[in-house]
């Protein structure tokens, strides 16, 4: 197959295609409210292309890893001694006992990975609590179909979308059906998060999608919820299904364990997706549990091979002996201090790149301070992975520029069992996140030659 990226960029160099496509991209995002805070979600003129073979490899790798994550979750739920490896806080332990009413703790989730080639695909995080971006990537898919350059490109290439919103809705409704049992009350959905968050525009996309599917929904701030007479309500709206976008930690920190949302979930008065139990695998320590040789006996040979190939070496940062990536016994804290250029330090429970320190970008003093500070609250240390790169075109000061950017590959998972869509984020900075420098989201398409 001819190089689709080169072919796309060649089209942009012809006539007014680049300028016309840039203008339409800006207009379309403005019309649809595709913003992250004040910024447009997408700032480049080319989407991400995956071949059918690449997507199949990504999907098959996810399928190989999911049973291993399920095993450590199941054992962790049943075995408090084993569960200590996840470093749950006392209040998280308390909420772990809340029965959600459905089988899968995270009916909608997302892996974050770096896909350099089919010989180098590494999953660095597993977002099982509040996986965002599905609304943005689906809306951008529709926007790109309207760009002049994309229409010209389709003369020579077939492109196929990878919708993600339907998987989220399917997971919500399937979980709600399990939760309610034999009753047939229709869902009344609260898209739940703080009204001031920069992702609010994505909540609007989901609201529109739910309404289009005939589902009664509201965007609701947790501070507006009340639990009275056995019902969770907000402004007269009776909620029986929560699409939880608010982070559990923020909900408890701001509102406490006795908040109406928490009480309603405890009493099975409302179905909340994802559940409080999603916290366990959301912890960065879940990757340490998988990659630690001390836990190898609980996995099959196929699972061990998938972990070895696709989960980077990860450990909870603490004093004590463990095994280095090369198999050598080490004292973890001293070894971490001496090997900063190959290590990433991450808070055990955070999002959006907050608190992450890339060892190769800081000096010895800053690294030593970061390691010392990290001992106060649970952190993990993870082996550096190679970042994927691709050139992306954009219009800056009226001129077309093609700039190499880093990108990640983030497949969504429905019901903890199958891939359903894919988010791609690009950045000019090594911390690839929409909040990072030069950060942008682009839609992902499957591609083949006509």
C-alpha positions as CSV (number, residue, x, y, z in Angstrom):
1,X,0.0,0.0,0.0
2,X,1.3,3.5,-0.8
3,X,2.3,5.6,2.3
4,X,-1.1,7.2,3.3
5,X,0.6,9.8,5.5
6,X,2.8,11.0,2.6
7,X,-0.2,11.0,0.2
8,X,-2.3,13.0,2.6
9,X,0.5,15.6,3.1
10,X,1.0,15.8,-0.6
11,X,-2.6,16.8,-1.0
12,X,-2.3,19.5,1.5
13,X,0.5,21.1,-0.6
14,X,-1.9,21.5,-3.5
15,X,-3.7,24.8,-4.1
16,X,-6.0,25.9,-1.3
17,X,-6.8,22.5,0.2
18,X,-4.8,23.2,3.4
19,X,-6.2,26.7,4.0
20,X,-9.8,25.6,3.2
21,X,-9.5,22.5,5.4
22,X,-8.0,24.5,8.3
23,X,-10.9,27.0,8.1
24,X,-13.5,24.2,8.0
25,X,-11.8,22.5,11.0
26,X,-11.9,25.6,13.0
27,X,-15.5,26.4,12.1
28,X,-16.7,22.8,12.7
29,X,-15.1,22.6,16.1
30,X,-16.6,26.0,17.0
31,X,-20.1,24.9,15.9
32,X,-19.9,21.7,17.8
33,X,-18.3,23.1,20.9
34,X,-15.2,20.9,20.6
35,X,-13.1,22.6,23.2
36,X,-10.9,21.6,26.1
37,X,-11.4,24.6,28.3
38,X,-10.7,27.5,25.9
39,X,-8.7,25.5,23.4
40,X,-10.0,23.6,20.4
41,X,-9.7,19.8,20.9
42,X,-7.9,19.3,17.6
43,X,-5.2,21.6,16.2
44,X,-3.8,19.5,13.3
45,X,-5.2,18.7,9.8
46,X,-4.5,15.0,9.6
47,X,-6.2,12.2,11.6
48,X,-4.4,9.0,12.9
49,X,-4.3,6.1,10.5
50,X,-4.2,2.4,11.5
51,X,-4.1,-0.4,9.1
52,X,-6.5,-3.3,9.7
53,X,-3.5,-5.5,10.7
54,X,-2.3,-2.9,13.2
55,X,-5.7,-2.6,14.8
56,X,-6.2,-6.3,15.0
57,X,-2.8,-6.6,16.7
58,X,-3.8,-3.9,19.2
59,X,-7.1,-5.6,19.8
60,X,-5.5,-9.0,20.2
61,X,-3.0,-7.7,22.7
62,X,-5.7,-6.1,24.8
63,X,-7.6,-9.4,24.8
64,X,-4.4,-11.2,26.0
65,X,-3.9,-8.8,28.9
66,X,-7.5,-8.4,30.1
67,X,-7.7,-11.9,31.8
68,X,-4.5,-11.1,33.8
69,X,-6.0,-7.8,35.1
70,X,-9.2,-9.7,35.9
71,X,-7.3,-12.2,37.9
72,X,-5.5,-9.7,40.1
73,X,-8.8,-7.8,40.6
74,X,-10.7,-10.9,41.6
75,X,-7.9,-12.0,44.0
76,X,-7.5,-8.5,45.4
77,X,-11.2,-8.3,46.1
78,X,-11.2,-11.6,48.0
79,X,-7.8,-11.4,49.7
80,X,-7.0,-8.4,51.9
81,X,-3.3,-9.4,52.2
82,X,-2.9,-9.6,48.4
83,X,-4.8,-6.4,48.0
84,X,-2.2,-4.4,49.9
85,X,-0.1,-4.4,46.8
86,X,-2.5,-1.9,45.2
87,X,-2.0,0.6,48.1
88,X,-5.7,1.5,48.6
89,X,-6.4,4.2,51.2
90,X,-8.6,3.4,54.2
91,X,-11.7,5.1,52.8
92,X,-11.1,3.3,49.4
93,X,-11.1,0.0,51.3
94,X,-14.4,1.0,52.9
95,X,-16.0,1.8,49.5
96,X,-14.6,-1.5,48.1
97,X,-17.3,-3.3,50.1
98,X,-20.1,-1.5,48.3
99,X,-21.8,-4.0,46.0
100,X,-22.4,-2.2,42.7
101,X,-25.2,-4.5,41.4
102,X,-23.4,-5.6,38.3
103,X,-20.5,-7.9,37.6
104,X,-17.8,-5.8,35.9
105,X,-16.2,-3.1,38.2
106,X,-15.3,-1.0,35.1
107,X,-17.9,-1.5,32.3
108,X,-16.1,1.2,30.4
109,X,-12.3,1.6,30.5
110,X,-9.4,2.6,28.5
111,X,-5.8,1.5,28.1
112,X,-3.0,4.1,27.5
113,X,-0.2,2.7,25.4
114,X,2.7,3.6,23.0
115,X,2.5,1.7,19.8
116,X,5.8,2.1,18.0
117,X,5.4,-1.1,15.9
118,X,4.0,-4.6,16.1
119,X,7.3,-5.5,17.9
120,X,6.9,-2.7,20.4
121,X,3.6,-2.0,22.0
122,X,3.6,-1.1,25.7
123,X,0.7,-0.3,28.0
124,X,1.7,2.3,30.6
125,X,-1.7,2.9,32.3
126,X,-5.2,1.4,32.7
127,X,-7.9,4.0,33.2
128,X,-10.7,1.9,34.8
129,X,-12.3,4.8,36.7
130,X,-13.2,7.7,34.4
131,X,-12.0,7.1,30.8
132,X,-12.6,10.3,28.9
133,X,-12.3,11.3,25.3
134,X,-14.8,9.0,23.5
135,X,-17.2,11.9,22.8
136,X,-14.4,14.0,21.4
137,X,-12.9,11.4,19.2
138,X,-16.3,10.5,17.7
139,X,-17.2,14.1,17.0
140,X,-13.8,14.8,15.4
141,X,-14.4,11.7,13.2
142,X,-17.5,13.4,11.8
143,X,-15.6,16.7,11.5
144,X,-12.8,15.2,9.4
145,X,-15.3,13.6,7.0
146,X,-16.2,17.2,6.1
147,X,-12.7,18.5,5.4
148,X,-11.9,19.1,1.7
149,X,-8.6,17.4,2.0
150,X,-10.1,14.3,3.6
151,X,-12.7,14.0,0.8
152,X,-9.9,14.2,-1.8
153,X,-7.9,11.6,0.1
154,X,-10.7,9.1,-0.1
155,X,-10.3,9.0,-3.9
156,X,-7.3,6.7,-3.3
157,X,-7.9,5.2,0.2
158,X,-10.8,3.6,2.0
159,X,-11.2,5.0,5.6
160,X,-13.3,3.5,8.3
161,X,-14.2,5.1,11.6
162,X,-13.8,3.5,15.1
163,X,-16.7,4.8,17.0
164,X,-16.3,4.8,20.8
165,X,-19.5,6.4,22.2
166,X,-21.7,3.3,21.4
167,X,-19.5,1.2,23.5
168,X,-19.9,3.5,26.5
169,X,-23.7,3.6,26.1
170,X,-23.8,-0.2,25.7
171,X,-21.8,-0.6,28.9
172,X,-24.0,1.8,30.8
173,X,-27.3,0.2,29.7
174,X,-26.0,-3.3,30.1
175,X,-24.8,-2.6,33.7
176,X,-28.1,-0.8,34.5
177,X,-30.1,-3.9,33.3
178,X,-28.1,-6.1,35.6
179,X,-28.5,-3.7,38.5
180,X,-32.3,-3.4,38.2
181,X,-32.9,-7.1,37.8
182,X,-36.5,-7.9,36.5
183,X,-37.9,-4.4,36.7
184,X,-38.3,-2.4,33.6
185,X,-38.0,1.2,34.8
186,X,-36.3,3.3,32.0
187,X,-32.9,4.8,32.8
188,X,-32.7,8.4,33.9
189,X,-29.1,9.3,33.5
190,X,-27.0,11.9,35.4
191,X,-23.7,12.7,33.6
192,X,-22.0,13.5,36.9
193,X,-19.0,15.9,37.3
194,X,-18.2,19.4,38.5
195,X,-19.7,22.1,36.2
196,X,-16.3,24.0,36.0
197,X,-14.2,21.2,34.6
198,X,-12.5,21.7,31.2
199,X,-14.1,18.6,29.8
200,X,-17.6,19.9,30.2
201,X,-18.0,20.2,26.4
202,X,-17.7,16.4,26.1
203,X,-20.5,16.0,28.6
204,X,-22.7,17.9,26.2
205,X,-21.7,15.5,23.4
206,X,-22.8,12.6,25.5
207,X,-26.0,14.4,26.5
208,X,-26.9,14.9,22.9
209,X,-26.1,11.2,22.1
210,X,-28.2,9.9,25.0
211,X,-31.1,12.1,24.0
212,X,-30.8,11.0,20.3
213,X,-31.1,7.4,21.6
214,X,-34.3,8.2,23.5
215,X,-32.6,8.3,26.9
216,X,-33.6,10.9,29.5
217,X,-30.4,12.5,30.7
218,X,-29.0,15.6,32.5
219,X,-25.6,17.0,33.1
220,X,-25.4,17.3,36.9
221,X,-22.9,18.6,39.4
222,X,-22.6,16.3,42.5
223,X,-23.1,19.4,44.7
224,X,-26.7,19.7,43.3
225,X,-27.6,16.1,44.3
226,X,-29.8,15.2,47.2
227,X,-30.7,11.8,48.6
228,X,-34.1,11.8,50.2
229,X,-36.9,9.3,50.6
230,X,-34.8,6.6,49.0
231,X,-34.2,8.6,45.8
232,X,-31.3,10.5,44.4
233,X,-32.6,13.7,42.9
234,X,-31.2,17.0,41.4
235,X,-33.5,19.8,40.8
236,X,-36.6,17.6,40.7
237,X,-34.9,15.0,38.3
238,X,-34.9,11.5,39.8
239,X,-31.6,9.8,38.9
240,X,-31.4,6.0,38.7
241,X,-28.3,5.7,36.5
242,X,-25.0,7.7,36.9
243,X,-22.5,8.0,34.1
244,X,-19.7,8.8,36.6
245,X,-17.2,11.3,35.2
246,X,-16.3,12.8,38.5
247,X,-13.3,11.2,40.1
248,X,-14.0,9.2,43.2
249,X,-11.1,10.9,45.1
250,X,-12.4,14.4,44.3
251,X,-16.0,13.4,45.2
252,X,-14.9,12.2,48.6
253,X,-12.4,15.0,49.3
254,X,-15.0,17.7,48.5
255,X,-18.2,16.1,49.7
256,X,-17.3,13.3,52.1
257,X,-18.3,9.7,52.6
258,X,-21.8,10.7,53.7
259,X,-22.6,12.6,50.5
260,X,-26.0,11.7,48.9
261,X,-24.4,10.1,45.9
262,X,-22.4,7.8,48.0
263,X,-25.3,6.9,50.2
264,X,-27.6,6.2,47.3
265,X,-25.0,3.9,45.7
266,X,-24.6,2.1,49.1
267,X,-28.4,1.6,49.4
268,X,-28.7,0.4,45.8
269,X,-31.0,3.4,45.1
270,X,-28.9,4.3,42.0
271,X,-26.7,2.4,39.5
272,X,-23.3,4.1,39.2
273,X,-20.9,3.3,36.3
274,X,-18.0,2.9,36.8
275,X,-18.3,1.6,40.4
276,X,-16.3,2.3,43.5
277,X,-14.5,-1.0,42.9
278,X,-13.0,0.5,39.7
279,X,-10.4,2.1,42.0
280,X,-8.4,-1.0,42.4
281,X,-7.2,-1.4,38.8
282,X,-7.1,2.3,38.3
283,X,-4.2,2.5,40.7
284,X,-0.9,2.6,38.8
285,X,0.2,-0.1,41.2
286,X,-2.0,-2.6,39.2
287,X,0.8,-2.6,36.6
288,X,3.3,-3.4,39.4
289,X,1.1,-6.3,40.5
290,X,1.2,-7.7,37.0
291,X,4.9,-7.1,36.3
292,X,6.2,-8.3,39.7
293,X,7.8,-11.8,39.4
294,X,6.5,-12.5,42.9
295,X,3.0,-12.8,41.4
296,X,3.9,-14.9,38.3
297,X,2.5,-18.1,39.6
298,X,-1.1,-16.8,39.3
299,X,-0.9,-16.3,35.5
300,X,-1.0,-18.7,32.6
301,X,2.0,-18.9,30.2
302,X,0.1,-16.9,27.6
303,X,-0.7,-14.2,30.1
304,X,2.9,-14.1,31.4
305,X,4.2,-13.7,27.8
306,X,1.7,-10.9,27.2
307,X,2.8,-9.2,30.4
308,X,6.5,-9.6,29.6
309,X,6.0,-8.1,26.1
310,X,3.5,-5.4,26.7
311,X,3.6,-4.2,30.4
312,X,6.7,-2.1,31.3
313,X,8.6,-3.0,34.5
314,X,6.7,-1.2,37.3
315,X,7.1,-1.2,41.1
316,X,5.6,0.6,44.0
317,X,8.3,3.0,45.3
318,X,9.5,1.9,48.7
319,X,12.6,0.6,50.5
320,X,13.2,-3.1,50.1
321,X,14.5,-5.7,47.7
322,X,13.1,-6.6,44.3
323,X,14.2,-7.5,40.9
324,X,15.4,-5.0,38.3
325,X,14.3,-5.1,34.6
326,X,17.3,-7.2,33.7
327,X,16.6,-9.8,36.5
328,X,19.2,-8.6,38.9
329,X,18.3,-8.3,42.6
330,X,18.3,-4.7,43.8
331,X,17.4,-2.4,46.7
332,X,14.6,-0.5,45.0
333,X,15.1,3.0,46.5
334,X,18.8,3.2,46.0
335,X,18.5,1.7,42.5
336,X,15.8,4.2,41.6
337,X,18.0,7.1,42.7
338,X,20.9,5.8,40.5
339,X,18.9,5.1,37.3
340,X,16.8,8.3,36.7
341,X,17.5,8.4,33.0
342,X,15.5,5.2,32.4
343,X,12.6,5.8,34.9
344,X,9.3,7.6,35.3
345,X,7.8,8.4,38.7
346,X,4.0,8.5,38.9
347,X,1.5,9.1,41.7
348,X,-0.4,5.9,42.4
349,X,-3.7,7.7,41.9
350,X,-3.9,10.7,39.7
351,X,-4.8,11.7,36.1
352,X,-4.0,14.1,33.3
353,X,-0.2,13.7,33.8
354,X,-0.4,15.4,37.2
355,X,2.7,14.7,39.4
356,X,4.5,12.6,36.8
357,X,8.3,13.1,36.7
358,X,10.3,12.0,33.7
359,X,13.7,11.2,35.1
360,X,15.7,12.0,32.0
361,X,14.3,15.5,31.9
362,X,15.5,16.5,35.4
363,X,18.8,16.8,37.1
364,X,20.0,14.6,40.0
365,X,19.0,17.0,42.7
366,X,15.4,17.4,41.3
367,X,15.1,13.6,40.9
368,X,16.3,13.0,44.4
369,X,13.8,15.4,45.8
370,X,11.0,13.9,43.7
371,X,11.9,10.4,45.0
372,X,12.0,11.6,48.6
373,X,8.7,13.4,48.2
374,X,7.1,10.3,46.6
375,X,7.7,8.3,49.7
376,X,5.1,10.4,51.5
377,X,2.2,9.1,49.4
378,X,2.0,6.0,47.2
379,X,3.9,6.3,43.9
380,X,5.1,3.9,41.3
381,X,8.4,3.9,39.4
382,X,8.2,2.6,35.8
383,X,10.7,1.8,33.2
384,X,11.0,4.3,30.4
385,X,9.3,3.3,27.1
386,X,10.1,4.5,23.6
387,X,7.5,7.0,22.4
388,X,5.9,6.7,19.0
389,X,6.3,9.6,16.6
390,X,4.5,10.8,13.4
391,X,4.5,14.0,11.4
392,X,1.3,16.0,11.6
393,X,0.4,19.1,9.5
394,X,-1.1,22.3,10.9
395,X,-1.6,25.9,9.8
396,X,0.4,28.5,11.8
397,X,0.5,32.2,10.9
398,X,-1.2,31.3,7.6
399,X,1.5,28.8,6.5
400,X,1.4,25.0,6.3
401,X,3.9,23.3,8.7
402,X,4.5,19.6,9.2
403,X,5.9,18.9,12.6
404,X,6.9,15.6,14.1
405,X,4.8,14.9,17.2
406,X,4.7,12.2,19.8
407,X,1.5,10.2,20.0
408,X,-0.1,7.5,22.2
409,X,-2.7,4.8,21.3
410,X,-5.5,4.3,23.8
411,X,-8.1,1.6,23.0
412,X,-11.4,1.7,24.9
413,X,-12.7,-1.5,26.5
414,X,-16.3,-2.4,27.0
415,X,-17.4,-4.7,29.9
416,X,-13.7,-5.5,30.6
417,X,-13.7,-7.9,27.7
418,X,-13.3,-6.4,24.2
419,X,-11.9,-3.3,22.4
420,X,-14.4,-0.7,21.3
421,X,-12.9,2.3,19.7
422,X,-9.5,4.1,20.1
423,X,-8.4,7.5,21.3
424,X,-5.2,9.1,19.9
425,X,-3.5,12.0,21.5
426,X,-0.5,13.9,20.1
427,X,1.9,16.3,21.7
428,X,5.1,18.2,21.2
429,X,6.2,17.2,24.7
430,X,7.2,13.8,26.1
431,X,4.2,13.8,28.5
432,X,1.5,13.0,25.9
433,X,-1.7,14.3,27.2
434,X,-4.3,16.8,26.1
435,X,-3.2,19.1,28.9
436,X,0.4,18.9,27.9
437,X,2.3,21.3,25.7
438,X,1.1,21.1,22.1
439,X,-1.5,18.6,23.2
440,X,-4.3,17.7,20.8
441,X,-6.7,14.9,20.2
442,X,-7.1,13.5,16.7
443,X,-9.6,10.9,15.4
444,X,-8.4,7.4,14.6
445,X,-9.4,5.7,11.3
446,X,-8.7,2.3,9.8
447,X,-7.3,2.6,6.3
448,X,-6.7,0.5,3.3
449,X,-5.9,1.2,-0.4
450,X,-8.8,1.4,-2.8
